[in-house]
Amino acid sequence: MKMMRLSLHRTSLAVLLGVLGAAPAFAANPATISVTVTIQNLSVSATGPIAFGTVVSGSEAVSGSASTVTNDGNVVETMSLSLTNPSSWTAVQAAPSVAEEYALLAQFNSSAPTAASFTYGNHALSTVSVAASGTKFAGNQSGLSMAVGGGGAKSLWFRFNAPTSTAVTTQQTISVTVTASAG
């Protein structure tokens, strides 16, 4: 009797499903997964040159224009800055106090900063690459976590502190290197 009821229930269920138009469900086999990847591109560009013109020994001057530093990569970038000395001068991270020493300071700022807004501790460049931070090389902008593309363009201003005295009176070139890292 039990067997007959079970068979009757199965038959009734099969008829009901057939009447309602239900078909058996099957899973797709095989399934496909699309995997995509983009290779990280760290890239930075900077405009220049920055020309101070003729500067008096022992004086300081803020650049009349800024270099526009742009994140040209495809990830958020933090900028690091360093310089290369000209052959006759040595960069210091304090006020120059002897012949043939100079200081070059850099600050990310949307407009021309005052000379007093640059500090040796936060803005002086050296031959060692140093990463920007919320205070390092920062004015009202920073080189920290720069967005991709045009939104990642920042103005980089310079202050030059001339040697107290120098035997070199021809134009000198100080190369500033801007390096991008992820973050």
KADA-V307644 format. One record per backbone hydrogen bond with DSSP energy under -0.5 kcal/mol. NH is the residue of the N-H (numbers start at 1). CO is the residue of the C=O. If there is no record, write none. Layout:
nh co
NH CO
NH CO
This chain:
nh co
5 1
6 2
7 3
8 4
9 5
10 6
11 7
12 8
13 9
14 10
15 11
16 12
17 13
18 14
19 15
20 16
21 17
21 18
22 17
35 33
42 40
43 41
45 70
47 68
51 49
52 50
58 163
59 56
61 160
63 158
67 156
69 67
69 154
70 45
70 68
72 43
72 70
73 43
74 41
75 41
77 146
78 181
79 143
80 179
81 130
82 177
83 126
84 175
89 86
90 100
92 102
100 165
101 98
102 90
103 161
105 159
106 123
107 157
108 137
109 107
109 155
117 114
118 115
123 119
124 120
125 104
130 81
132 79
133 136
137 122
138 135
139 108
139 141
141 108
146 77
149 71
151 148
152 149
153 150
154 69
156 67
156 154
157 107
157 155
159 105
160 61
161 103
162 59
162 160
164 98
169 167
174 172
175 84
175 173
176 174
177 82
177 175
178 176
179 80
179 177
181 78
183 76
